[in-house]
């Protein structure tokens, strides 16, 4: 069957065509031997909302491709999405509609599979009047920051998004990543990302400054210490490629939507790149990757001789343990003195454990790229160019926009930045923004009211005579400016090198709603502007540092509060030196987080949960032993208000609650917790409630409701607020009763 014919038919009727495929024998579930193994599917770049005029495919085609892969691979342990779930800059209303479609179609795999999401550039770096990083965490049911890790059947996966810019992994992320790698060095490790490492794709020269990681060398130098890493698997490029470099596989995860990158002509295959994904599996001695075309209903290596590279195997003993329960880890790579935040619990552990690790920060500086050494120039379109100085923005109030054809304001010196002379130095100014806009309005650097900050910027001038002035602003997480301060005096710069120092003490800001006045309030950001005037001759920026006043090089006396638990050490921790604490299970689904630490005023914290039996998506959960209680939804913009629950590999319940629809809070009594019957108490509904239960055969009866339906192994039970239902198992579900 031709590719376009297949897509057309699937658009017409995905359900009917799936049946047709089964009858014809084309959609027989994929089998790869009897050896116990881990099986996963990666999708990427759905780009929901991207205009069709930009080369995007209709949403129905994406949905059809996803439904086909669910039928082809029914026994997955996990499904992963490596980003660009929707197309950024849609405006708030369209963004919410795109998120709803993504959640309904792509983030709810069938069967017992868990789901994990790694944000892409289009959803994590574009402000729409809210914090995009926190929004992605809500979308993907992440515990804290958008980076995290998990284990499935003994294999370790690290989710490593690019914050602040599409082709840069921030210092905060890298510091947490280093701790995670060190704690899991004995496990076979897969890194999930949105961008590729340099030199691993023919697209390196296509949209340079947008696709390839600018700090590849830093990442590769770190990974040299961890030979247990077997793959770096990424999205962004919309192509399928498997390349061995840096000692591991580099896999481009194809596309489930978005444009077809045929104009790059990187693989020489007629028709370009089909809709599909990456199927992978792990055995005790192999890690296998197979690129799959949903359009052709074949693995790409079967489609064309030119695609032989699209199936690769790493022959290496793995840490696979088919009976191992899931693990999950989260935290923060640069939490600061006095900072407050919030964390969410989406995993439960019947017999597992919890631990908290505190580590010394890499340095005392809140900002990054201190020496201006990380820079990239994007020039893929002759009409539009972009100059990216990571961690900063250089320009005027109105310049630059996202793309500009020329840069007559500044140039990169590798390292350092030269501010060019202004054509009218009397009226024109050029500013250094720390961080770049609009990040200061929504994402970072997180501000702590009442704290004193030191800022120093080293500059050099041949002639001198330029003037400098510091400005400070505090925003809440919704982009609202709460406070602004302008240093009263201009500083005239002498010839040669000089150090511009400034100190600011933030006010208490207790007249505003924030996380510092109520646990449910937004976090705060500090934005710094150093404005230069009288630029009659060039001026060079050599270094910029932002820290707490009188900060030291090491972290002292770190203390972290998570919910009601406090973890404290009197130690002085050098960079990445760590202390570990055991902890009790979280007492709530939503947990306040607060830090105290002297010395550098910065620390890394890392929370790990083992022995996980249930993953609960879209709503935080509290584990009460015999029952699990779901709480208020995180992404309430989803009209179906759907909570999805997946069992860990070690959970053998033959009947379990798989989803809650329009149910804001419920108590679930799963069988693996020693309950004789599967029971659900509905505490709060937002509409017509429904419980979805997976069951191997039709139940004997259901108590608490007169209306229910059983079809294809799924029980659908309509419920109302305050109702309580019990599922009385059929003979095959009673485990010998």
C-alpha positions as semicolon CSV with decimal commas, in nm:
position;residue;x (nm);y (nm);z (nm)
1;X;0,000;0,000;0,000
2;X;0,141;0,339;-0,096
3;X;0,225;0,588;0,176
4;X;-0,023;0,861;0,081
5;X;-0,301;0,606;0,036
6;X;-0,241;0,476;0,385
7;X;-0,250;0,823;0,540
8;X;-0,567;0,912;0,348
9;X;-0,750;0,601;0,462
10;X;-0,643;0,650;0,820
11;X;-0,774;1,006;0,811
12;X;-1,111;0,876;0,688
13;X;-1,155;0,621;0,964
14;X;-0,878;0,525;1,202
15;X;-1,087;0,266;1,385
16;X;-1,224;0,103;1,072
17;X;-0,890;0,096;0,898
18;X;-0,724;-0,066;1,201
19;X;-0,969;-0,353;1,165
20;X;-0,897;-0,370;0,793
21;X;-0,524;-0,395;0,864
22;X;-0,577;-0,678;1,108
23;X;-0,786;-0,871;0,857
24;X;-0,524;-0,816;0,588
25;X;-0,241;-0,922;0,818
26;X;-0,046;-0,597;0,780
27;X;-0,079;-0,481;1,140
28;X;0,028;-0,799;1,315
29;X;0,190;-0,697;1,647
30;X;0,568;-0,692;1,625
31;X;0,746;-0,982;1,798
32;X;1,119;-1,013;1,858
33;X;1,180;-1,342;2,032
34;X;1,094;-1,481;2,374
35;X;1,376;-1,333;2,579
36;X;1,247;-1,104;2,859
37;X;1,314;-0,746;2,758
38;X;1,212;-0,387;2,784
39;X;1,016;-0,238;2,494
40;X;0,961;0,129;2,423
41;X;0,834;0,367;2,156
42;X;0,952;0,725;2,102
43;X;0,750;0,984;1,914
44;X;0,859;1,341;1,848
45;X;0,765;1,672;1,692
46;X;0,387;1,651;1,664
47;X;0,381;2,030;1,612
48;X;0,010;2,053;1,682
49;X;-0,113;2,392;1,568
50;X;0,168;2,453;1,320
51;X;0,009;2,596;0,999
52;X;-0,027;2,356;0,709
53;X;0,129;2,628;0,494
54;X;0,455;2,565;0,683
55;X;0,459;2,205;0,563
56;X;0,277;2,053;0,858
57;X;0,046;1,752;0,807
58;X;-0,322;1,745;0,914
59;X;-0,387;1,652;1,275
60;X;-0,595;1,354;1,160
61;X;-0,289;1,207;0,987
62;X;-0,085;1,235;1,306
63;X;-0,363;1,072;1,506
64;X;-0,394;0,790;1,252
65;X;-0,020;0,723;1,260
66;X;-0,027;0,708;1,639
67;X;-0,323;0,470;1,644
68;X;-0,148;0,243;1,397
69;X;0,169;0,224;1,609
70;X;-0,036;0,144;1,917
71;X;-0,183;-0,151;1,731
72;X;0,154;-0,260;1,593
73;X;0,333;-0,243;1,930
74;X;0,073;-0,344;2,190
75;X;0,307;-0,466;2,466
76;X;0,517;-0,157;2,532
77;X;0,663;-0,077;2,870
78;X;0,677;0,293;2,791
79;X;0,601;0,562;2,536
80;X;0,814;0,878;2,523
81;X;0,766;1,212;2,350
82;X;1,086;1,409;2,285
83;X;0,924;1,744;2,232
84;X;0,769;2,005;2,007
85;X;0,436;1,858;2,110
86;X;0,269;2,176;1,991
87;X;0,389;2,469;1,785
88;X;0,493;2,763;2,004
89;X;0,381;3,126;1,981
90;X;0,024;3,031;1,903
91;X;-0,128;3,268;2,156
92;X;-0,271;3,146;2,484
93;X;-0,609;3,024;2,356
94;X;-0,468;2,823;2,063
95;X;-0,186;2,692;2,282
96;X;-0,438;2,546;2,526
97;X;-0,632;2,384;2,241
98;X;-0,311;2,230;2,104
99;X;-0,215;2,101;2,448
100;X;-0,558;1,941;2,485
101;X;-0,523;1,757;2,154
102;X;-0,175;1,638;2,245
103;X;-0,285;1,511;2,585
104;X;-0,589;1,328;2,448
105;X;-0,416;1,161;2,151
106;X;-0,045;1,119;2,223
107;X;0,011;1,110;2,599
108;X;-0,221;0,818;2,677
109;X;-0,065;0,497;2,542
110;X;-0,269;0,180;2,553
111;X;-0,203;-0,120;2,771
112;X;0,019;-0,099;3,076
113;X;0,271;0,142;2,924
114;X;0,397;0,440;3,122
115;X;0,439;0,776;2,949
116;X;0,714;1,038;2,974
117;X;0,752;1,377;2,807
118;X;1,069;1,574;2,729
119;X;0,990;1,933;2,624
120;X;1,106;2,076;2,293
121;X;1,201;2,430;2,196
122;X;0,859;2,525;2,062
123;X;0,683;2,478;2,395
124;X;0,953;2,554;2,653
125;X;1,118;2,877;2,539
126;X;0,824;3,086;2,412
127;X;0,638;3,296;2,670
128;X;0,259;3,315;2,627
129;X;0,184;3,511;2,942
130;X;0,287;3,223;3,169
131;X;0,604;3,040;3,267
132;X;0,664;2,798;2,977
133;X;0,892;2,571;3,181
134;X;0,637;2,531;3,460
135;X;0,368;2,480;3,195
136;X;0,567;2,193;3,042
137;X;0,609;2,040;3,386
138;X;0,231;2,053;3,428
139;X;0,179;1,899;3,082
140;X;0,416;1,612;3,150
141;X;0,326;1,559;3,518
142;X;0,685;1,631;3,624
143;X;0,762;1,662;3,992
144;X;0,960;1,987;3,981
145;X;1,188;2,115;3,705
146;X;1,157;1,993;3,343
147;X;1,463;1,769;3,383
148;X;1,424;1,437;3,566
149;X;1,514;1,068;3,540
150;X;1,349;0,730;3,582
151;X;1,423;0,356;3,572
152;X;1,214;0,095;3,394
153;X;1,311;-0,270;3,445
154;X;1,657;-0,167;3,565
155;X;1,736;0,059;3,267
156;X;1,800;0,426;3,349
157;X;1,657;0,712;3,140
158;X;1,749;1,080;3,181
159;X;1,524;1,353;3,043
160;X;1,739;1,651;2,947
161;X;1,549;1,945;2,794
162;X;1,707;2,264;2,662
163;X;1,602;2,554;2,881
164;X;1,642;2,918;2,770
165;X;1,747;2,835;2,412
166;X;1,689;2,547;2,166
167;X;2,055;2,446;2,136
168;X;2,192;2,496;2,486
169;X;2,176;2,290;2,805
170;X;2,185;2,533;3,097
171;X;2,426;2,521;3,390
172;X;2,140;2,442;3,627
173;X;2,042;2,142;3,415
174;X;2,401;2,025;3,365
175;X;2,476;2,033;3,738
176;X;2,173;1,819;3,822
177;X;2,257;1,591;3,527
178;X;2,607;1,532;3,661
179;X;2,474;1,425;4,002
180;X;2,223;1,192;3,835
181;X;2,487;1,028;3,616
182;X;2,716;0,972;3,912
183;X;2,444;0,816;4,125
184;X;2,345;0,577;3,844
185;X;2,681;0,487;3,693
186;X;2,611;0,114;3,736
187;X;2,299;0,120;3,516
188;X;2,258;0,109;3,141
189;X;2,163;0,469;3,065
190;X;1,969;0,634;2,782
191;X;1,958;1,014;2,749
192;X;1,643;1,168;2,607
193;X;1,673;1,515;2,462
194;X;1,526;1,743;2,196
195;X;1,853;1,844;2,026
196;X;2,137;1,650;1,870
197;X;2,503;1,654;1,963
198;X;2,739;1,810;1,711
199;X;2,865;1,586;1,434
200;X;2,593;1,323;1,466
201;X;2,363;1,434;1,186
202;X;2,388;1,563;0,831
203;X;2,166;1,847;0,950
204;X;2,461;2,004;1,137
205;X;2,504;2,248;0,850
206;X;2,129;2,303;0,809
207;X;2,001;2,564;1,052
208;X;2,331;2,578;1,241
209;X;2,269;2,768;1,559
210;X;1,931;2,608;1,601
211;X;1,960;2,229;1,588
212;X;2,305;2,128;1,714
213;X;2,393;2,164;2,083
214;X;2,628;2,458;2,126
215;X;2,782;2,314;2,443
216;X;2,833;1,969;2,289
217;X;3,197;1,963;2,405
218;X;3,095;2,020;2,766
219;X;2,837;1,741;2,746
220;X;3,069;1,495;2,570
221;X;3,352;1,561;2,815
222;X;3,113;1,476;3,098
223;X;2,980;1,161;2,930
224;X;3,333;1,026;2,879
225;X;3,325;0,939;3,249
226;X;3,014;0,724;3,207
227;X;3,061;0,433;2,965
228;X;2,724;0,297;3,080
229;X;2,554;0,552;2,849
230;X;2,434;0,363;2,540
231;X;2,228;0,625;2,355
232;X;2,146;0,993;2,310
233;X;1,794;0,997;2,157
234;X;1,658;1,329;2,035
235;X;1,389;1,502;1,832
236;X;1,391;1,843;1,661
237;X;1,527;1,737;1,320
238;X;1,219;1,551;1,192
239;X;1,443;1,285;1,035
240;X;1,535;0,926;1,119
241;X;1,903;0,861;1,179
242;X;2,107;0,624;1,396
243;X;2,475;0,718;1,420
244;X;2,743;0,579;1,650
245;X;2,965;0,856;1,787
246;X;3,119;0,956;2,120
247;X;3,094;0,594;2,234
248;X;2,714;0,560;2,209
249;X;2,428;0,564;1,959
250;X;2,289;0,901;1,853
251;X;1,930;0,856;1,740
252;X;1,715;1,116;1,564
253;X;1,357;1,024;1,656
254;X;1,183;1,110;1,328
255;X;0,847;1,286;1,330
256;X;0,487;1,221;1,420
257;X;0,400;1,558;1,260
258;X;0,557;1,885;1,156
259;X;0,724;1,961;0,826
260;X;0,895;1,702;0,607
261;X;1,267;1,798;0,596
262;X;1,306;1,697;0,231
263;X;1,462;2,031;0,142
264;X;1,765;1,938;0,350
265;X;1,806;1,626;0,130
266;X;2,011;1,459;0,401
267;X;1,931;1,094;0,328
268;X;1,866;1,089;-0,046
269;X;1,536;0,904;-0,004
270;X;1,249;0,986;-0,237
271;X;0,953;1,134;-0,054
272;X;1,152;1,239;0,251
273;X;1,059;1,138;0,602
274;X;0,738;0,948;0,688
275;X;0,530;0,982;1,001
276;X;0,637;0,730;1,262
277;X;0,869;0,686;1,556
278;X;1,151;0,489;1,715
279;X;1,093;0,140;1,848
280;X;1,362;0,018;2,089
281;X;1,414;-0,285;2,305
282;X;1,664;-0,400;2,564
283;X;1,779;-0,753;2,640
284;X;2,040;-0,871;2,887
285;X;2,314;-0,822;2,627
286;X;2,172;-0,587;2,362
287;X;2,024;-0,242;2,311
288;X;1,831;-0,238;1,981
289;X;1,695;0,061;1,789
290;X;1,460;0,038;1,490
291;X;1,319;0,342;1,305
292;X;0,957;0,278;1,214
293;X;0,741;0,425;0,936
294;X;0,369;0,429;1,018
295;X;0,307;0,543;0,661
296;X;0,475;0,234;0,513
297;X;0,383;0,005;0,805
298;X;0,743;-0,116;0,803
299;X;1,071;-0,056;0,976
300;X;1,268;0,187;0,761
301;X;1,546;-0,067;0,708
302;X;1,281;-0,277;0,533
303;X;1,159;0,012;0,317
304;X;1,477;0,093;0,127
305;X;1,842;-0,021;0,101
306;X;1,931;0,343;0,164
307;X;1,780;0,303;0,511
308;X;1,996;0,014;0,632
309;X;2,144;0,244;0,898
310;X;1,798;0,292;1,050
311;X;1,828;-0,028;1,256
312;X;2,126;-0,061;1,490
313;X;2,218;-0,280;1,786
314;X;2,465;-0,218;2,068
315;X;2,607;-0,548;2,186
316;X;2,680;-0,484;2,551
317;X;2,575;-0,637;2,882
318;X;2,289;-0,432;3,021
319;X;2,138;-0,375;3,365
320;X;1,803;-0,516;3,252
321;X;1,594;-0,664;3,534
322;X;1,244;-0,758;3,409
323;X;1,109;-0,778;3,764
324;X;1,246;-0,446;3,888
325;X;0,995;-0,182;3,991
326;X;1,013;0,170;3,853
327;X;1,226;0,446;4,003
328;X;1,191;0,823;3,960
329;X;1,423;1,114;4,047
330;X;1,378;1,490;4,035
331;X;1,520;1,803;4,194
332;X;1,700;2,128;4,116
333;X;2,051;2,202;3,992
334;X;2,083;2,549;4,142
335;X;1,842;2,608;4,431
336;X;1,933;2,921;4,628
337;X;1,935;3,047;4,983
338;X;1,582;3,136;5,096
339;X;1,420;3,017;4,773
340;X;1,072;2,868;4,782
341;X;0,904;2,651;4,523
342;X;0,663;2,361;4,491
343;X;0,696;1,993;4,400
344;X;0,433;1,737;4,301
345;X;0,410;1,364;4,366
346;X;0,291;1,148;4,074
347;X;0,426;0,808;4,185
348;X;0,337;0,567;4,462
349;X;0,547;0,301;4,633
350;X;0,398;0,006;4,815
351;X;0,732;-0,127;4,937
352;X;0,974;0,132;4,802
353;X;1,199;0,387;4,960
354;X;1,271;0,756;4,934
355;X;1,598;0,941;4,966
356;X;1,708;1,304;4,954
357;X;2,054;1,407;4,839
358;X;2,202;1,754;4,890
359;X;2,516;1,848;4,695
360;X;2,747;2,145;4,663
361;X;2,681;2,377;4,371
362;X;2,931;2,405;4,087
363;X;2,997;2,772;4,168
364;X;2,840;3,064;4,358
365;X;2,705;3,239;4,047
366;X;2,334;3,256;3,982
367;X;2,385;3,349;3,617
368;X;2,565;3,141;3,356
369;X;2,806;3,174;3,066
370;X;2,998;3,415;3,288
371;X;3,285;3,466;3,043
372;X;3,061;3,507;2,735
373;X;3,225;3,203;2,572
374;X;2,903;3,032;2,457
375;X;2,754;3,188;2,147
376;X;2,595;3,077;1,822
377;X;2,494;3,249;1,501
378;X;2,191;3,118;1,315
379;X;2,186;3,205;0,946
380;X;1,974;2,940;0,774
381;X;1,764;3,196;0,589
382;X;1,927;3,487;0,402
383;X;1,652;3,721;0,518
384;X;1,655;3,622;0,885
385;X;1,956;3,588;1,113
386;X;1,989;3,540;1,486
387;X;2,271;3,606;1,729
388;X;2,241;3,403;2,051
389;X;2,453;3,482;2,355
390;X;2,344;3,225;2,610
391;X;2,222;3,361;2,941
392;X;2,205;3,717;2,810
393;X;2,057;3,955;2,560
394;X;2,244;4,251;2,413
395;X;2,051;4,527;2,244
396;X;1,824;4,824;2,288
397;X;1,465;4,851;2,401
398;X;1,334;4,761;2,055
399;X;1,625;4,568;1,904
400;X;1,687;4,288;1,836
401;X;1,368;4,115;1,748
402;X;1,384;3,735;1,719
403;X;1,543;3,762;1,373
404;X;1,737;4,052;1,223
405;X;1,915;4,073;0,890
406;X;2,220;4,245;1,037
407;X;2,379;4,314;1,372
408;X;2,507;4,668;1,394
409;X;2,494;4,663;1,774
410;X;2,748;4,406;1,894
411;X;2,974;4,121;1,791
412;X;3,117;3,817;1,964
413;X;3,492;3,808;2,034
414;X;3,526;3,438;2,137
415;X;3,513;3,493;2,427
416;X;3,378;3,833;2,518
417;X;3,138;4,075;2,354
418;X;3,219;4,400;2,180
419;X;2,954;4,673;2,197
420;X;2,986;4,873;1,876
421;X;2,996;5,252;1,868
422;X;2,653;5,412;1,824
423;X;2,581;5,637;1,529
424;X;2,433;5,891;1,772
425;X;2,603;5,832;2,110
426;X;2,418;6,123;2,272
427;X;2,070;5,967;2,236
428;X;2,134;5,595;2,170
429;X;2,206;5,332;2,434
430;X;2,298;4,963;2,432
431;X;2,212;4,728;2,720
432;X;2,326;4,397;2,861
433;X;2,022;4,209;2,998
434;X;2,081;3,933;3,258
435;X;1,904;3,702;3,171
436;X;1,770;3,769;2,823
437;X;1,412;3,880;2,772
438;X;1,143;3,744;2,814
439;X;1,297;3,490;3,054
440;X;1,329;3,753;3,328
441;X;0,950;3,789;3,321
442;X;0,853;3,424;3,356
443;X;1,129;3,175;3,430
444;X;1,451;3,294;3,595
445;X;1,662;3,388;3,766
446;X;1,442;3,312;4,065
447;X;1,442;3,603;4,310
448;X;1,426;3,586;4,689
449;X;1,268;3,890;4,859
450;X;1,484;4,060;5,121
451;X;1,811;3,914;4,989
452;X;2,116;4,113;4,892
453;X;2,273;4,049;4,550
454;X;2,614;4,145;4,411
455;X;2,660;4,212;4,041
456;X;2,998;4,265;3,877
457;X;3,073;4,318;3,508
458;X;3,429;4,346;3,378
459;X;3,467;4,581;3,082
460;X;3,750;4,721;2,872
461;X;3,763;5,045;2,674
462;X;4,038;5,181;2,453
463;X;3,937;5,547;2,480
464;X;3,704;5,553;2,781
465;X;3,429;5,807;2,825
466;X;3,134;5,566;2,804
467;X;2,875;5,573;3,085
468;X;2,705;5,281;3,264
469;X;2,395;5,249;3,482
470;X;2,235;4,947;3,658
471;X;1,861;4,873;3,657
472;X;1,686;4,599;3,860
473;X;1,338;4,454;3,812
474;X;1,134;4,184;3,988
475;X;0,851;4,003;3,805
476;X;0,610;3,738;3,916
477;X;0,576;3,411;3,724
478;X;0,291;3,554;3,518
479;X;0,512;3,832;3,380
480;X;0,378;4,112;3,603
481;X;0,640;4,366;3,708
482;X;0,632;4,407;4,087
483;X;0,933;4,631;4,154
484;X;1,195;4,833;3,970
485;X;1,505;5,016;4,088
486;X;1,739;5,241;3,893
487;X;2,079;5,329;4,035
488;X;2,081;5,710;4,052
489;X;2,428;5,778;3,920
490;X;2,592;5,724;3,582
491;X;2,941;5,577;3,598
492;X;3,193;5,715;3,354
493;X;3,435;5,448;3,232
494;X;3,810;5,514;3,222
495;X;4,041;5,389;2,945
496;X;4,159;5,031;2,994
497;X;3,997;4,755;3,197
498;X;3,759;4,822;3,486
499;X;3,515;4,632;3,707
500;X;3,163;4,764;3,745
501;X;3,028;4,654;4,085
502;X;2,675;4,694;4,213
503;X;2,476;4,574;4,514
504;X;2,101;4,559;4,547
505;X;1,878;4,451;4,834
506;X;1,537;4,330;4,720
507;X;1,239;4,456;4,922
508;X;1,014;4,216;5,112
509;X;0,741;4,244;4,846
510;X;0,491;4,109;5,098
511;X;0,215;4,327;4,951
512;X;0,207;4,098;4,645
513;X;0,075;3,743;4,611
514;X;0,373;3,513;4,559
515;X;0,511;3,184;4,684
516;X;0,663;3,388;4,968
517;X;0,322;3,504;5,093
518;X;0,114;3,194;5,013
519;X;0,218;2,843;4,913
520;X;-0,007;2,859;4,607
521;X;0,145;3,184;4,482
522;X;0,374;3,234;4,180
523;X;0,752;3,236;4,201
524;X;0,952;3,555;4,142
525;X;1,225;3,649;3,895
526;X;1,510;3,903;3,912
527;X;1,605;4,080;3,589
528;X;1,918;4,295;3,564
529;X;1,998;4,553;3,298
530;X;2,333;4,728;3,259
531;X;2,272;5,020;3,025
532;X;2,560;5,186;2,840
533;X;2,542;5,536;2,693
534;X;2,786;5,771;2,518
535;X;2,916;5,481;2,309
536;X;3,127;5,700;2,082
537;X;3,381;5,416;2,066
538;X;3,353;5,039;2,117
539;X;3,338;4,877;2,459
540;X;3,426;4,515;2,541
541;X;3,235;4,301;2,796
542;X;3,468;4,037;2,941
543;X;3,280;3,877;3,229
544;X;2,954;3,909;3,424
545;X;2,881;3,758;3,767
546;X;2,563;3,762;3,975
547;X;2,569;3,610;4,324
548;X;2,441;3,662;4,674
549;X;2,641;3,926;4,858
550;X;2,964;3,794;5,012
551;X;2,915;3,450;4,855
552;X;3,189;3,189;4,898
553;X;3,303;2,916;4,660
554;X;3,150;2,624;4,851
555;X;2,806;2,538;4,986
556;X;2,778;2,544;5,367
557;X;2,513;2,406;5,602
558;X;2,259;2,310;5,336
559;X;1,903;2,258;5,450
560;X;1,599;2,165;5,243
561;X;1,236;2,147;5,351
562;X;1,008;1,925;5,140
563;X;0,655;1,927;5,274
564;X;0,686;1,864;5,647
565;X;1,029;1,697;5,625
566;X;1,356;1,885;5,685
567;X;1,695;1,764;5,563
568;X;1,992;1,946;5,713
569;X;2,367;1,904;5,715
570;X;2,638;2,102;5,898
571;X;2,884;2,005;5,626
572;X;3,080;2,231;5,393
573;X;3,023;2,080;5,049
574;X;3,270;2,134;4,768
575;X;3,121;2,135;4,415
576;X;2,921;1,812;4,364
577;X;3,019;1,671;4,704
578;X;2,701;1,530;4,853
579;X;2,522;1,403;5,162
580;X;2,228;1,161;5,155
581;X;1,925;1,126;5,380
582;X;1,648;0,868;5,398
583;X;1,302;1,018;5,394
584;X;0,944;0,923;5,465
585;X;0,687;0,898;5,186
586;X;0,540;1,236;5,086
587;X;0,241;1,323;5,300
588;X;0,065;1,509;5,020
589;X;0,053;1,526;4,644
590;X;0,158;1,890;4,640
591;X;0,462;1,980;4,851
592;X;0,615;2,314;4,945
593;X;0,993;2,332;4,898
594;X;1,224;2,576;5,077
595;X;1,601;2,605;5,111
596;X;1,861;2,745;5,346
597;X;2,230;2,736;5,265
598;X;2,527;2,953;5,351
599;X;2,858;2,990;5,173
600;X;2,783;3,001;4,800
601;X;2,412;3,041;4,870
602;X;2,346;2,775;4,605
603;X;2,300;2,398;4,621
604;X;2,184;2,098;4,422
605;X;1,905;1,881;4,554
606;X;1,808;1,540;4,422
607;X;1,510;1,335;4,541
608;X;1,481;0,969;4,444
609;X;1,184;0,734;4,481
610;X;1,225;0,357;4,442
611;X;0,989;0,060;4,433
612;X;0,722;0,249;4,241
613;X;0,402;0,058;4,164
614;X;0,178;0,327;4,007
615;X;0,233;0,629;3,783
616;X;-0,049;0,887;3,807
617;X;-0,055;1,150;3,531
618;X;-0,228;1,488;3,528
619;X;-0,307;1,486;3,901
620;X;-0,077;1,461;4,203
621;X;-0,136;1,161;4,428
622;X;-0,099;1,082;4,796
623;X;-0,020;0,726;4,902
624;X;-0,221;0,616;5,208
625;X;-0,111;0,254;5,206
626;X;-0,427;0,062;5,125
627;X;-0,554;0,338;4,898
628;X;-0,425;0,614;4,670
629;X;-0,590;0,956;4,667
630;X;-0,574;1,177;4,360
631;X;-0,585;1,553;4,406
632;X;-0,669;1,862;4,199
633;X;-0,556;1,843;3,839
634;X;-0,243;2,022;3,719
635;X;-0,352;2,091;3,360
636;X;-0,716;2,176;3,420
637;X;-0,727;2,335;3,072
638;X;-0,774;1,983;2,936
639;X;-1,149;1,970;2,867
640;X;-1,175;1,596;2,923
641;X;-1,017;1,642;3,269
642;X;-0,861;1,301;3,239
643;X;-0,629;1,138;3,493
644;X;-0,432;0,841;3,360
645;X;-0,286;0,568;3,582
646;X;-0,024;0,311;3,474
647;X;0,114;0,014;3,668
648;X;0,486;-0,048;3,706
649;X;0,638;-0,358;3,549
650;X;0,626;-0,548;3,877
651;X;0,252;-0,493;3,934
652;X;0,055;-0,799;3,823
653;X;-0,300;-0,681;3,897
654;X;-0,529;-0,825;3,633
655;X;-0,787;-0,552;3,703
656;X;-0,687;-0,194;3,775
657;X;-0,812;0,162;3,737
658;X;-0,663;0,304;3,418
659;X;-0,830;0,648;3,395
660;X;-1,059;0,894;3,572
661;X;-1,264;1,135;3,359
662;X;-1,406;1,458;3,502
663;X;-1,310;1,342;3,851
664;X;-1,117;1,602;4,049
665;X;-1,041;1,378;4,344
666;X;-1,084;1,010;4,419
667;X;-0,966;0,729;4,643
668;X;-0,849;0,416;4,462
669;X;-0,805;0,086;4,645
670;X;-0,584;-0,126;4,410
671;X;-0,560;-0,503;4,446
672;X;-0,181;-0,502;4,490
673;X;-0,226;-0,313;4,819
674;X;-0,391;-0,609;4,988
675;X;-0,749;-0,508;4,907
676;X;-0,989;-0,795;4,835
677;X;-1,182;-0,589;4,582
678;X;-1,090;-0,308;4,349
679;X;-1,275;-0,005;4,483
680;X;-1,305;0,364;4,392
681;X;-1,454;0,640;4,608
682;X;-1,540;0,950;4,402
683;X;-1,476;1,255;4,621
684;X;-1,523;1,540;4,371
685;X;-1,642;1,568;4,010
686;X;-1,622;1,852;3,760
687;X;-1,890;1,709;3,532
688;X;-2,022;1,369;3,434
689;X;-1,767;1,140;3,594
690;X;-1,641;0,814;3,446
691;X;-1,404;0,545;3,570
692;X;-1,212;0,335;3,319
693;X;-1,090;-0,005;3,442
694;X;-0,865;-0,249;3,257
695;X;-0,976;-0,606;3,319
696;X;-0,877;-0,937;3,159
697;X;-1,239;-1,053;3,140
698;X;-1,589;-0,933;3,209
699;X;-1,641;-0,884;3,585
700;X;-1,903;-1,079;3,777
701;X;-2,072;-0,757;3,888
702;X;-2,005;-0,397;3,990
703;X;-2,151;-0,262;4,310
704;X;-2,244;0,104;4,350
705;X;-2,374;0,161;4,000
706;X;-2,645;0,013;3,781
707;X;-2,492;0,124;3,451
708;X;-2,159;0,009;3,313
709;X;-2,010;-0,127;2,995
710;X;-1,741;-0,386;2,921
711;X;-1,568;-0,394;2,581
712;X;-1,225;-0,513;2,464
713;X;-1,093;-0,553;2,815
714;X;-1,208;-0,211;2,936
715;X;-1,487;-0,142;3,187
716;X;-1,646;0,204;3,159
717;X;-1,838;0,310;3,470
718;X;-2,036;0,638;3,485
719;X;-2,022;0,787;3,836
720;X;-2,139;1,091;4,030
721;X;-1,973;1,286;4,308
722;X;-1,994;1,097;4,638
723;X;-2,044;0,757;4,479
724;X;-1,842;0,446;4,563
725;X;-1,802;0,152;4,327
726;X;-1,651;-0,194;4,372
727;X;-1,549;-0,422;4,088
728;X;-1,618;-0,786;4,168
729;X;-1,365;-0,982;3,961
730;X;-1,452;-1,250;3,713
731;X;-1,312;-1,602;3,753
732;X;-0,987;-1,524;3,571
733;X;-0,932;-1,214;3,781
734;X;-0,962;-1,375;4,121
735;X;-0,616;-1,531;4,135
736;X;-0,744;-1,867;4,258
737;X;-1,037;-1,744;4,474
